[in-house]
Amino acid sequence: MSPTVLLTNDDGPPNVHESPYVLGLYLHLTRVLGWNVHVVLPSTQKSWIGKAYQIKEITRGNYFYPKEDGKGETSPKSRPLKDGELAEWILLDGTPATCANVALHNIFHEKIDLVISGPNLGRNTSSAFALSSGTIGAAMSSSLSRIRSIALSYGTVVHPTPTTYFEPAHDLACRIIQHLWNNWGEDECGLRTGEVDLYSINIPLVEGILGEEGLKICWTRMWRNSYGRLFKNVSNVDLDSITPETTSMPKNEGGEVGDLLFKWSPEMRGLITPIPSMLPFGSDGWAIHNGWVSVTPLRASFGEPHIHDNIDPDSVVWKFKL
């Protein structure tokens, strides 16, 4: 039986630069798989926001009517489709996790079987990316509502990414998603009666995706890594002139950091091009380094070291000596 799907993301509505994949995946899910898909997206780009919710702001929305080219009209009220319009989507002025929760509990209550978050513009391999990802955040939020959830990311390897890679990526993504839906994994600690909470899929957009054999698909675990500086000081500099390529840190004559003005400018080299020997065999980072697809089962919880496994219950109680 085909699922009713909620499609969301963290890149926002179709945009050639910031959100180039969501419309293509929607068309494959509806036209190739024949699935019923509802779409609720952030109204603007919301990357690197994790599983944040809006708790003080009023989350406002509009209806959006995309056409084949991704462009479309917005309307504060639902209306019939016009010629050339594909469907009625919803755009919310909220985070990805906010969009997912509102969609599940307010807009399509008890109508959704599967949440697909993505496809993200860029990889979400490794804990450093995953813990910051709005894509995974929306899937995590949905799994906490006891809904099967998948986070889908397309790893950018070639700059600019050839558009010829897009359709094969959507086709491969749909085949993986369909397989997971029909063969959902088990986890005795899962939120849904022993099922895996959610999956993270990473598809590298590389030339091999065009070949007859396609890309190798691997079950993986998440690479535990870290990152360093994510912001730079921009004091005494025209903020409008700052670009991601600017790397110098303005300082006063004494060498100390100047005014307390900081701009997002992450150092990503170690995350994007890590030393191969640092990549654990079987991890998502290892897979994408080899140009392979990674499929990682996840739990909607903080991971815990197995330090209390098979231990006498009395030994886990703290006993301070006064």
Backbone hydrogen bonds, N-H to C=O, Kabsch-Sander energy under -0.5 kcal/mol:
donor,donor_aa,acceptor,acceptor_aa,energy
5,V,3,P,-0.6
5,V,36,N,-3.1
6,L,114,L,-2.5
7,L,5,V,-0.5
7,L,38,H,-3.2
8,T,6,L,-0.5
8,T,116,I,-2.4
15,N,19,S,-2.0
19,S,15,N,-1.6
25,L,21,Y,-2.2
26,Y,22,V,-2.2
27,L,23,L,-2.4
28,H,24,G,-1.9
29,L,25,L,-2.8
30,T,26,Y,-2.3
31,R,27,L,-2.9
32,V,27,L,-0.6
32,V,28,H,-1.4
33,L,28,H,-2.0
35,W,29,L,-2.5
36,N,3,P,-0.8
37,V,35,W,-0.6
38,H,5,V,-3.2
40,V,7,L,-2.0
41,L,90,I,-2.6
43,S,92,L,-2.3
46,K,10,D,-3.5
49,I,46,K,-0.6
50,G,132,S,-2.0
52,A,49,I,-1.2
55,I,53,Y,-0.6
59,T,57,E,-0.6
60,R,58,I,-0.8
62,N,91,L,-2.4
63,Y,75,S,-3.3
64,F,89,W,-2.6
65,Y,73,E,-2.5
67,K,71,K,-2.4
68,E,84,G,-0.5
70,G,67,K,-2.2
73,E,65,Y,-0.8
75,S,63,Y,-2.3
85,E,82,K,-2.0
86,L,66,P,-3.1
87,A,66,P,-0.6
89,W,64,F,-3.5
89,W,87,A,-0.6
90,I,39,V,-1.9
91,L,62,N,-3.1
92,L,41,L,-2.7
93,D,60,R,-3.3
94,G,92,L,-2.2
98,T,52,A,-0.6
99,C,95,T,-2.7
100,A,96,P,-2.4
101,N,97,A,-2.4
102,V,98,T,-2.7
103,A,99,C,-2.4
104,L,100,A,-2.3
105,H,101,N,-2.4
106,N,102,V,-2.4
107,I,102,V,-1.8
108,F,103,A,-3.0
110,E,104,L,-0.7
111,K,108,F,-2.1
112,I,108,F,-0.5
113,D,4,T,-3.0
114,L,4,T,-1.6
115,V,148,R,-2.6
116,I,6,L,-2.9
117,S,115,V,-0.5
117,S,150,I,-3.0
118,G,8,T,-3.2
118,G,116,I,-0.6
120,N,152,L,-2.5
122,G,120,N,-1.5
122,G,154,Y,-2.0
127,S,223,W,-2.8
130,A,126,S,-2.7
131,L,127,S,-2.6
132,S,129,F,-1.1
133,S,129,F,-1.2
137,G,133,S,-1.9
138,A,134,G,-2.1
139,A,135,T,-1.5
140,M,136,I,-3.1
141,S,137,G,-2.5
142,S,138,A,-2.0
143,S,139,A,-2.3
144,L,140,M,-1.7
145,S,142,S,-1.1
146,R,143,S,-1.8
147,I,142,S,-1.5
148,R,113,D,-0.7
149,S,197,D,-0.8
150,I,115,V,-2.4
151,A,199,Y,-3.1
152,L,117,S,-3.1
152,L,150,I,-0.5
153,S,201,I,-2.3
154,Y,120,N,-2.3
155,G,153,S,-0.6
155,G,203,I,-2.0
157,V,155,G,-0.6
157,V,205,L,-0.6
158,V,205,L,-0.7
165,Y,162,P,-1.8
166,F,163,T,-1.2
167,E,163,T,-0.6
169,A,165,Y,-1.9
170,H,166,F,-2.4
171,D,167,E,-2.6
172,L,168,P,-2.5
173,A,169,A,-2.8
174,C,170,H,-2.5
175,R,171,D,-1.9
176,I,172,L,-2.3
177,I,173,A,-2.9
178,Q,174,C,-2.7
179,H,175,R,-2.0
180,L,176,I,-2.6
181,W,177,I,-2.6
182,N,178,Q,-2.0
183,N,179,H,-1.2
184,W,181,W,-0.6
187,D,194,G,-3.1
190,G,187,D,-2.7
193,T,191,L,-0.8
194,G,190,G,-0.8
195,E,192,R,-1.1
196,V,185,G,-2.0
197,D,298,L,-0.7
198,L,298,L,-1.6
199,Y,149,S,-1.6
200,S,296,T,-2.2
201,I,151,A,-3.4
201,I,199,Y,-0.5
202,N,294,S,-2.4
203,I,153,S,-2.8
205,L,155,G,-2.8
206,V,204,P,-1.5
209,I,206,V,-2.0
210,L,207,E,-2.2
211,G,208,G,-1.1
218,C,293,V,-2.7
220,T,295,V,-2.2
221,R,282,G,-1.8
225,N,223,W,-0.9
232,K,263,K,-2.3
234,V,261,L,-2.8
237,V,234,V,-1.1
239,L,237,V,-0.6
241,S,238,D,-1.8
242,I,239,L,-1.1
246,T,243,T,-1.8
252,N,256,E,-2.3
255,G,252,N,-2.1
258,G,250,P,-1.1
261,L,259,D,-2.3
263,K,232,K,-2.5
265,S,230,L,-2.6
267,E,229,R,-2.2
268,M,266,P,-0.9
271,L,268,M,-1.1
272,I,268,M,-2.9
273,T,269,R,-2.6
278,M,275,I,-2.6
279,L,276,P,-1.6
283,S,280,P,-2.0
284,D,221,R,-2.0
287,A,283,S,-2.0
288,I,284,D,-2.3
289,H,285,G,-1.8
290,N,286,W,-1.2
290,N,287,A,-0.6
291,G,288,I,-1.2
292,W,287,A,-2.7
293,V,216,K,-3.1
294,S,202,N,-2.1
295,V,218,C,-2.3
296,T,200,S,-2.7
298,L,198,L,-3.1
301,S,299,R,-2.0
307,I,305,P,-1.8
311,I,308,H,-1.0
315,S,312,D,-2.0
316,V,313,P,-1.2
317,V,314,D,-0.9
322,L,320,F,-0.7
